[in-house]
Amino acid sequence: MMQNVKGIYDYVVVLIPIGVTAAKLLQTADELRANGVRVKLDTSGRKLENILASLSGSGIRYALLVGETEWKAGRVRLKDMEERLEREVSVDEAIFVIEKQLGLPYEQYSTKLS
């Protein structure tokens, strides 16, 4: 019997820490996962430019950059790797955008942002 092993294509979002603690990164990941978003944490310690370059050809649509300043404000930087757009949003807004774009159920957020 084959094991079900997650590959990079199983993830929708990669969380990239920029000067935040592991606990803060995990808190953000937990919130995303609780809403059905598959998350991979990048703990490689590589330069941001190199991480983003490796993501651009990986099939992963979104990167969430979690910096100390944004985290304190309850926000993240959502980077759409396909559209090459970046914007600062709340975690709830990021979940809404990701679920809407990927056709995942997002009914619970539709009233929050309307």
N, C-alpha and C positions, 0 to 999 in steps of 0.2 A: 504494500500500500504506500502510495506517495504522500509525503507531507505537503501541506499547503504552506508554501514559503512565500512571504511577501517580497515582491520585487519592486524596483523603483516606480514601475508603471501602475502599481496598485495605489499609489498615493496621489492625492489631489493637490495638496499644499505642502510646501517645505517651510518650516519655521526657522528663521535665521536670527540668532542672537547678536545684538550689537551692544555690548557692554552691560547686559543684564545677567542676573544670576540664573543658575539652572532652575531654582525654585520658581522664579517668575516666568521663565520660558515654559516650564511644565504646567503652570497654572493656565497659561494661555492655550497650550495644547489640550489640556483637559476640557476647557470650555468649548473648543472647536470639536473635539471628539464627542462630547456629550450631545452635540447637535448633528452628528452623523458625518462630519467632515473627516476624511482620512488624512492624517498628518504624519509627516516625517520630520524629525528634529535634525538640524545640521549642527553637529557638535565637532566638526572637523578642525575648527580653528584656522581654516584657510582664509585668505583675503576675500572680501565681499565680491570683488570683481571676478575672481576665479570661481566662486560658488555660483554666481549668476551665469557665467559663461557655460558651466557644466550643466546647469538647468535648462538652458535655452534649447538644447537638442535632446532633452530627456523625455519629453512628453508630459512633463508636469506643467500645469497651466499657471499656477500661482505660487508666489513666494510671499511670505509675510515676514517683514523685517521688524524685529522687536528691539527698540532702543530704550534706554533708561528714561529719557525725556518723554517719549511717546507712552511708555508703560505707566508712568506716574499720572499721565493725563487720561489713561484708559483707552489709548489709541494704539494703532499699529500702522505700518506702511504696507499697503497691499500692492504688490507688483504683478501685473498681468504679463506673463512671459510671452504670450502669443500676440497680444495687441501692443506690447511694449509701452504700457502706461503704468504710472505709479501714482497712488494717492493715499493720503492719510485718512484713516477711517476708524471708527470704533470696532471692537471685535464683533459686535452684533451686526454692524453694517457689512463687515467682511464676510461673515457667514451668509448674509442675505445675498450679496453679490455672487459669491461662489456657488451657492445652491441655485440661484436663478440662472446663471450662465451655464451650469452643467446639467440643468433640468432636474435637479434634486428637489424633494419637497421642501418648500420654504413658506408655507401658509402662515406659520406662527409669526413670521417676521413681516409679512406684507402690510400689517396695520402699523407697525412701528415706524416704518420709513415713508408711509404715504402722506 
